[in-house]
């Protein structure tokens, strides 16, 4: 997947990712930070996503979930 296409799709997933993060963290501001961190991480390492393993949406939501878990552990 090309970087620009991936970037556009990730941005379109940000709303749903934010809703997931709010459910996990309970705070909209912390959730926004988690989604932003996840977006940056995904865009810095686009090769960590492999299209043949599945769609981008579940992969990105897993990245967001993992970031939220990291924040909860802190």
The 8 nearest C-alpha neighbors of each residue, nearest first, counted from 0:
[[1, 5, 2, 4, 50, 49, 3, 45],
 [2, 0, 4, 3, 5, 6, 45, 7],
 [1, 3, 5, 4, 6, 0, 45, 42],
 [4, 2, 6, 5, 1, 7, 0, 8],
 [5, 3, 7, 1, 6, 2, 8, 0],
 [4, 6, 2, 8, 3, 7, 9, 1],
 [5, 7, 3, 9, 4, 8, 2, 10],
 [8, 6, 10, 4, 5, 9, 3, 11],
 [7, 9, 11, 5, 10, 6, 4, 12],
 [10, 8, 12, 6, 11, 7, 5, 13],
 [11, 9, 13, 7, 12, 8, 6, 38],
 [10, 12, 8, 9, 13, 7, 14, 15],
 [13, 11, 9, 10, 14, 15, 16, 8],
 [12, 14, 16, 10, 15, 11, 17, 9],
 [15, 13, 17, 16, 12, 18, 11, 10],
 [16, 14, 18, 17, 13, 12, 19, 60],
 [15, 17, 13, 19, 14, 18, 60, 12],
 [16, 18, 20, 14, 15, 19, 30, 13],
 [17, 19, 15, 21, 16, 20, 22, 14],
 [20, 18, 16, 22, 17, 21, 15, 23],
 [19, 21, 30, 17, 23, 22, 18, 24],
 [22, 20, 25, 18, 24, 30, 23, 27],
 [23, 21, 19, 20, 25, 24, 18, 26],
 [22, 24, 20, 21, 25, 19, 67, 64],
 [25, 23, 21, 26, 22, 20, 30, 67],
 [24, 26, 21, 22, 23, 27, 20, 30],
 [25, 27, 29, 24, 28, 21, 30, 22],
 [28, 26, 30, 21, 29, 31, 25, 17],
 [29, 27, 31, 30, 26, 32, 21, 33],
 [30, 28, 32, 26, 31, 27, 33, 24],
 [29, 31, 20, 27, 33, 21, 28, 32],
 [32, 30, 28, 34, 33, 29, 27, 35],
 [31, 33, 35, 29, 30, 34, 36, 28],
 [34, 32, 30, 36, 31, 35, 66, 37],
 [35, 33, 37, 31, 36, 32, 63, 38],
 [34, 36, 32, 38, 37, 33, 31, 39],
 [37, 35, 33, 39, 34, 38, 32, 40],
 [38, 36, 34, 40, 35, 39, 63, 41],
 [39, 37, 35, 41, 40, 36, 34, 42],
 [38, 40, 42, 36, 37, 41, 43, 35],
 [39, 41, 37, 43, 38, 42, 36, 44],
 [42, 40, 38, 44, 39, 43, 45, 37],
 [41, 43, 39, 45, 44, 40, 38, 6],
 [42, 44, 40, 41, 39, 45, 38, 46],
 [45, 43, 41, 46, 42, 47, 40, 48],
 [44, 46, 42, 47, 41, 48, 43, 2],
 [47, 45, 48, 44, 49, 41, 43, 42],
 [46, 48, 45, 44, 49, 41, 43, 42],
 [49, 47, 46, 45, 50, 58, 55, 41],
 [48, 50, 51, 52, 47, 46, 53, 55],
 [51, 49, 52, 53, 54, 48, 55, 0],
 [50, 52, 53, 49, 54, 48, 55, 0],
 [53, 51, 50, 49, 54, 48, 55, 58],
 [52, 54, 50, 51, 55, 49, 58, 57],
 [55, 53, 56, 50, 57, 58, 52, 51],
 [54, 56, 58, 57, 59, 53, 50, 48],
 [55, 57, 59, 58, 54, 60, 12, 9],
 [58, 56, 60, 59, 55, 61, 54, 53],
 [57, 59, 61, 55, 56, 60, 62, 54],
 [60, 58, 62, 56, 61, 57, 55, 63],
 [59, 61, 63, 57, 62, 58, 16, 64],
 [60, 62, 64, 58, 59, 63, 65, 57],
 [61, 63, 59, 65, 60, 64, 37, 66],
 [64, 62, 60, 66, 61, 65, 37, 34],
 [65, 63, 61, 67, 66, 62, 60, 68],
 [64, 66, 68, 62, 67, 63, 61, 69],
 [67, 65, 69, 63, 68, 64, 33, 62],
 [66, 68, 70, 64, 69, 65, 33, 71],
 [69, 67, 71, 65, 70, 66, 72, 64],
 [68, 70, 66, 72, 67, 71, 65, 73],
 [69, 71, 67, 73, 68, 72, 66, 33],
 [72, 70, 68, 69, 73, 67, 24, 23],
 [73, 71, 69, 70, 68, 67, 66, 65],
 [72, 70, 71, 69, 68, 67, 66, 24]]
